[in-house]
Amino acid sequence: MRVSVCQIELRLPENQSLKGKRQVIKSIITRLQNKFNISVAEVDNQDLWQLATLGVACVSNHRRHAAETLTNVVKFIVRNYPDVELLSSKIETFP
C-alpha cells in the first residue's frame, strides 16, 4: 500500500471576504473528491481570505499511480480555476 500526500498553497487575488473564499474552496474540494476519489481538506490559512492551503491524500497499490493522481489534481486546479493562483505544491509518497 502506498500513500501519497500533497500540500497545495493557493492565492485567491480577486476574493474579498472569508465567505467568498469558502465558496471557492468548497467548489474546488467537491470537484476534486468527485473526479479523483481522494481525501481533501483545507489545512491552513483558514482565517486569511486570499490564501488557502489544501491537504490532499491518495492511497494506491502502486507508488507511481498515487503520485500521478496528485500531479493530475494540481493540473486540474490550474486548468479549471483561472482566478486561483497556484503558489506551491509539494507531493510526498510513503512506503
C-alpha positions, 0 to 999 in steps of 0.5 A: 500500500502506498500513500501519497500526500500533497500540500497545495498553497493557493492565492485567491487575488480577486476574493474579498471576504472569508465567505467568498473564499469558502465558496471557492474552496468548497467548489474546488474540494467537491470537484476534486473528491468527485473526479479523483476519489481522494481525501481533501481538506483545507489545512491552513490559512483558514482565517486569511481570505486570499490564501488557502492551503489544501491537504490532499491524500491518495492511497494506491497499490502502486507508488507511481499511480498515487503520485500521478493522481496528485500531479493530475489534481494540481493540473486540474486546479490550474486548468479549471480555476483561472482566478486561483493562483497556484503558489506551491505544491509539494507531493510526498509518497510513503512506503 
